[in-house]
Amino acid sequence: MTAAPLPGGVTTGPTTAGGTTRFSTKGFREAALAYLLVVPSLLVFAVFVFYPFFKNFQLGFYRTPPFPGLPKTWVGLDQYREVLTSAEFRDSLWTTVVFAVMTVPAGIALGLGLAVLAHQRLRGIGIYRTIFSSTVATSVAVASVIFGTLFNPQVGLLPWLGINPQPAILDNPNLALPAVAITTIWQNLGLSFILMSSGLQNVPDEILEAASVDGARPLTRFFRITVPLLSPTIFFAVVIGTIFAFQTFGQIDLLTQGGPLKRTNVLTYFIYTTLRKQNNDGKAAVLAIALFFITLVLTLVQQRYLERRVHYAR
């Protein structure tokens, strides 16, 4: 007589001569309990993730009428083709990419630099660690209000320093996006600092001390030892930072509302204005689906090519 394993940990009892089997009651109950514990999560995902996604995909097939009360028109993939090939979409996508390039590398570099400084064994260094990580508790609204006041041409910091660009920074088509990027970098700096600090805790001091004894200079130790050992943390920060950059909304809404001249009209704000101001839920659904797939492709590309340079210590 033999016992045959089944998926989920359920095993059959001894097989009789007639070919019948007897299920293990304990194994069956354990498998049933495991599936029962998964069901609530599946329901949450179904209601808040899967259903909205497929509903958006369905809305993209219908063109919103120009006047309220009229029925929507089925256009199939024509609306997807029109929206995704429009100049407005390309401009918004380019603005989003530029914004991500401005914020992600700078935020990671500053977070790493502050983490290295705070990693020194000095008296009172805990105070500086608290200061460096404090922005993680700052909301997007608070950060936007702070920097909106600093950039204000009447009561801001720049006029006090004798710098008064014309037009004002947030009204300047060439400076508005960098200004929003600075706000985002500052607001996310605490998270970047915490990630890099936790990564530095896993860098063995013995390796750095051995390299120092061998005559390696501080910069050599940093780029040849510290950065490679931090590569998993840096890779994680790049992926998460890119996703956050492509989902930026609050700073844009509070500081520039997509202007001036749509120079800060990132994809998320483009979706918002299309849905709320133009009342075009069909076009907004197409843009939302496009943003999802763009973010998904970027994440997969980063995992495919950037992870090759990641050094996982063993």
C-alpha positions as MATLAB code, in Angstrom:
seq = 'MTAAPLPGGVTTGPTTAGGTTRFSTKGFREAALAYLLVVPSLLVFAVFVFYPFFKNFQLGFYRTPPFPGLPKTWVGLDQYREVLTSAEFRDSLWTTVVFAVMTVPAGIALGLGLAVLAHQRLRGIGIYRTIFSSTVATSVAVASVIFGTLFNPQVGLLPWLGINPQPAILDNPNLALPAVAITTIWQNLGLSFILMSSGLQNVPDEILEAASVDGARPLTRFFRITVPLLSPTIFFAVVIGTIFAFQTFGQIDLLTQGGPLKRTNVLTYFIYTTLRKQNNDGKAAVLAIALFFITLVLTLVQQRYLERRVHYAR';
ca = [
       0.000    0.000    0.000;
       1.255    3.514   -0.876;
       0.385    7.100    0.001;
       0.068    9.583   -2.903;
       0.766   13.315   -2.329;
      -1.750   15.840   -3.615;
      -1.405   19.616   -4.253;
      -1.742   21.815   -1.188;
      -0.237   19.264    1.176;
      -3.187   16.853    1.028;
      -2.131   13.225    1.065;
      -4.108   10.112    0.478;
      -4.122    7.283    2.863;
      -3.127    3.731    2.022;
      -4.352    2.525   -1.368;
      -6.473   -0.584   -1.064;
      -6.336   -3.553   -3.367;
      -9.459   -2.370   -5.142;
      -7.829    0.925   -6.078;
      -9.802    3.121   -3.676;
      -8.031    5.752   -1.576;
      -8.702    7.293    1.774;
      -8.021   11.064    2.215;
      -6.088   12.303    5.208;
      -8.531   14.395    7.201;
      -5.775   16.507    8.751;
      -4.161   17.329    5.409;
      -7.496   18.233    3.859;
      -8.354   20.592    6.704;
      -4.954   22.297    6.483;
      -5.344   22.859    2.749;
      -8.892   24.147    3.189;
      -7.728   26.546    5.921;
      -4.904   27.827    3.687;
      -7.282   28.562    0.820;
      -9.765   30.132    3.235;
      -7.095   32.545    4.484;
      -6.280   33.581    0.906;
      -9.896   34.268   -0.053;
     -10.173   37.718    1.701;
      -7.061   38.977   -0.094;
      -8.384   37.722   -3.410;
     -11.680   39.504   -2.786;
      -9.903   42.776   -1.971;
      -7.794   42.512   -5.118;
     -10.851   41.642   -7.187;
     -12.834   44.650   -5.950;
     -10.126   47.311   -5.818;
      -7.624   46.158   -8.484;
      -8.949   43.714  -11.048;
     -12.444   45.166  -11.477;
     -11.287   48.817  -11.910;
      -8.612   47.688  -14.361;
     -11.004   45.768  -16.602;
     -13.644   48.485  -16.213;
     -11.134   51.072  -17.448;
     -10.189   48.805  -20.324;
     -13.875   48.509  -21.245;
     -14.482   52.278  -20.983;
     -11.713   52.858  -23.504;
     -13.871   51.244  -26.184;
     -16.626   53.869  -25.773;
     -16.400   57.481  -26.919;
     -17.840   59.994  -24.466;
     -20.523   62.205  -26.056;
     -19.836   65.969  -26.257;
     -22.969   66.762  -24.235;
     -24.154   65.126  -20.996;
     -27.089   62.768  -21.184;
     -26.314   61.382  -24.622;
     -25.421   57.691  -24.991;
     -21.809   56.640  -25.385;
     -20.670   55.349  -28.748;
     -18.793   52.095  -29.277;
     -15.622   52.835  -31.260;
     -13.503   49.800  -30.420;
      -9.762   50.350  -30.636;
     -10.136   53.591  -32.601;
     -10.103   55.680  -29.432;
      -6.973   53.901  -28.181;
      -5.292   54.627  -31.497;
      -6.338   58.280  -31.531;
      -5.307   59.023  -27.946;
      -2.001   57.165  -27.968;
      -0.883   58.746  -31.251;
      -1.896   62.293  -30.338;
       0.697   65.028  -29.843;
      -0.819   65.867  -26.449;
      -0.140   62.349  -25.162;
       3.429   62.351  -26.489;
       4.140   65.721  -24.860;
       2.703   64.566  -21.546;
       4.688   61.318  -21.676;
       7.893   63.209  -22.460;
       7.251   65.592  -19.547;
       6.773   62.597  -17.247;
      10.006   60.973  -18.426;
      11.960   64.216  -17.950;
      10.463   64.615  -14.485;
      11.510   61.061  -13.552;
      15.052   61.680  -14.838;
      15.236   64.854  -12.738;
      14.003   63.324   -9.515;
      15.061   59.661   -9.299;
      18.883   59.849   -9.735;
      19.188   63.058   -7.709;
      17.048   61.710   -4.873;
      19.021   58.473   -4.647;
      22.386   60.254   -4.813;
      21.437   62.737   -2.089;
      19.979   59.992    0.096;
      23.145   57.931   -0.295;
      25.370   60.914    0.482;
      23.444   61.771    3.637;
      23.425   58.101    4.696;
      27.216   57.915    4.344;
      27.593   61.081    6.434;
      25.191   59.805    9.104;
      26.973   56.442    9.205;
      29.980   58.019   10.911;
      30.614   57.089   14.520;
      30.326   60.537   16.061;
      28.704   61.774   19.214;
      25.255   63.202   18.559;
      25.012   61.690   15.076;
      21.551   60.350   15.982;
      20.219   63.917   15.922;
      21.326   64.339   12.330;
      19.833   60.988   11.379;
      16.504   62.163   12.757;
      16.757   65.422   10.802;
      17.724   63.695    7.561;
      14.852   61.211    7.802;
      12.241   63.725    8.979;
      10.864   64.440    5.494;
       9.485   60.901    5.326;
       6.751   62.094    7.705;
       5.991   65.128    5.529;
       2.992   64.835    3.253;
       2.946   65.968   -0.347;
       0.586   68.802    0.578;
       2.897   70.143    3.284;
       5.965   69.934    1.032;
       4.102   71.721   -1.754;
       2.959   74.507    0.555;
       6.492   74.968    1.919;
       8.130   75.211   -1.484;
       5.237   77.175   -2.949;
       5.927   79.786   -0.278;
       9.689   79.674   -0.882;
       9.173   80.187   -4.619;
       6.654   82.997   -4.078;
       7.921   86.179   -5.811;
       6.662   88.440   -2.980;
       7.296   86.625    0.297;
       9.553   83.777   -0.783;
      13.193   83.034   -0.071;
      14.578   84.098   -3.448;
      13.474   87.757   -3.210;
      15.054   87.882    0.262;
      18.305   86.677   -1.333;
      18.007   89.309   -4.032;
      16.986   86.825   -6.739;
      13.751   87.741   -8.479;
      13.366   85.947  -11.825;
      10.784   87.252  -14.256;
       8.352   85.644  -14.674;
       8.166   83.924  -11.301;
       9.621   80.427  -11.048;
       6.323   78.573  -10.988;
       5.052   80.713  -13.880;
       8.205   80.252  -15.960;
       7.859   77.508  -18.617;
      11.569   76.685  -18.303;
      11.754   76.624  -14.498;
       8.389   75.273  -13.357;
       9.201   71.580  -13.884;
      12.628   71.781  -12.165;
      10.941   73.601   -9.264;
       8.395   70.809   -8.862;
      11.235   68.282   -9.166;
      13.109   69.985   -6.304;
       9.976   69.773   -4.171;
       9.610   66.068   -4.946;
      13.272   65.321   -4.230;
      13.055   67.031   -0.854;
       9.801   65.286    0.048;
      11.183   61.815   -0.849;
      14.645   62.418    0.603;
      13.746   60.914    3.974;
      12.678   57.623    2.417;
      15.811   57.479    0.274;
      17.978   58.212    3.317;
      16.313   55.445    5.357;
      16.736   52.909    2.558;
      20.407   53.747    2.060;
      21.076   53.785    5.793;
      19.583   50.329    6.188;
      21.724   49.135    3.298;
      24.872   50.561    4.858;
      24.162   48.621    8.036;
      24.693   45.430    6.028;
      28.078   46.486    4.613;
      30.712   44.625    6.693;
      33.095   47.049    8.394;
      35.818   44.396    8.222;
      35.951   44.668    4.431;
      36.288   48.451    4.541;
      38.944   48.246    7.239;
      40.898   45.652    5.251;
      40.760   47.851    2.144;
      41.951   50.811    4.212;
      44.894   48.784    5.527;
      45.749   47.835    1.924;
      46.008   51.534    1.096;
      42.656   52.124   -0.641;
      41.578   55.752   -0.488;
      38.099   56.780    0.771;
      36.703   57.377   -2.731;
      38.113   54.059   -3.924;
      36.547   52.243   -0.982;
      33.245   53.978   -1.636;
      32.969   53.205   -5.361;
      34.693   49.805   -5.345;
      33.268   48.332   -2.138;
      30.379   50.311   -0.661;
      28.424   50.977   -3.853;
      28.626   47.370   -5.168;
      27.488   46.012   -1.809;
      24.663   48.592   -1.803;
      23.571   47.703   -5.335;
      20.484   45.680   -4.204;
      19.265   48.667   -2.177;
      20.038   51.112   -4.988;
      18.254   48.890   -7.491;
      15.177   48.744   -5.248;
      15.253   52.542   -4.811;
      15.483   53.073   -8.584;
      12.482   50.846   -9.305;
      10.326   52.315   -6.533;
      11.439   55.885   -7.305;
      10.551   55.491  -10.976;
       7.083   54.198  -10.111;
       6.549   57.108   -7.704;
       7.749   59.611  -10.320;
       5.303   58.307  -12.911;
       2.475   58.551  -10.357;
       3.229   62.115   -9.242;
       0.105   64.206   -8.873;
      -0.171   66.216   -5.648;
       2.806   68.507   -6.276;
       1.599   69.326   -9.778;
      -1.951   70.020   -8.653;
      -0.924   72.287   -5.778;
       1.939   74.172   -7.433;
       1.341   74.501  -11.175;
      -1.928   72.781  -12.215;
      -0.110   71.415  -15.238;
       1.114   74.824  -16.431;
       2.591   77.047  -17.537;
       1.961   76.154  -21.181;
       1.420   72.521  -20.066;
       5.132   72.193  -19.268;
       4.289   70.288  -16.071;
       1.357   68.312  -17.471;
       2.542   64.851  -16.439;
       0.473   61.801  -17.297;
      -1.340   61.549  -13.971;
      -2.432   65.179  -14.138;
      -3.356   64.730  -17.791;
      -5.660   61.878  -16.745;
      -7.147   64.054  -14.000;
      -7.894   67.016  -16.262;
      -9.316   64.742  -18.947;
     -11.690   63.113  -16.472;
     -12.654   66.026  -14.212;
     -12.384   69.095  -16.412;
     -13.221   67.619  -19.817;
     -15.628   64.960  -18.444;
     -14.199   62.488  -20.935;
     -14.038   59.222  -19.040;
     -13.371   57.183  -22.181;
     -10.209   59.105  -23.053;
      -9.156   59.157  -19.393;
      -9.546   55.368  -19.250;
      -7.256   54.977  -22.268;
      -4.649   57.204  -20.614;
      -4.888   55.253  -17.349;
      -4.389   51.935  -19.147;
      -1.431   53.437  -21.040;
       0.140   54.640  -17.784;
      -0.248   51.170  -16.276;
       1.485   49.427  -19.164;
       4.225   52.069  -19.415;
       5.006   51.629  -15.720;
       4.882   47.840  -16.068;
       7.239   47.826  -19.076;
       9.680   50.200  -17.347;
       9.756   47.986  -14.270;
      10.350   44.853  -16.339;
      13.115   46.554  -18.336;
      14.803   47.705  -15.136;
      14.635   44.201  -13.702;
      15.929   42.732  -16.952;
      18.928   45.011  -17.486;
      19.724   46.802  -14.210;
      19.554   43.683  -12.047;
      22.522   42.270  -13.972;
      24.705   44.842  -12.198;
      23.346   44.017   -8.768;
      25.762   42.234   -6.463;
      24.042   40.023   -3.920;
      26.405   39.206   -1.055;
      26.533   35.588    0.003;
];
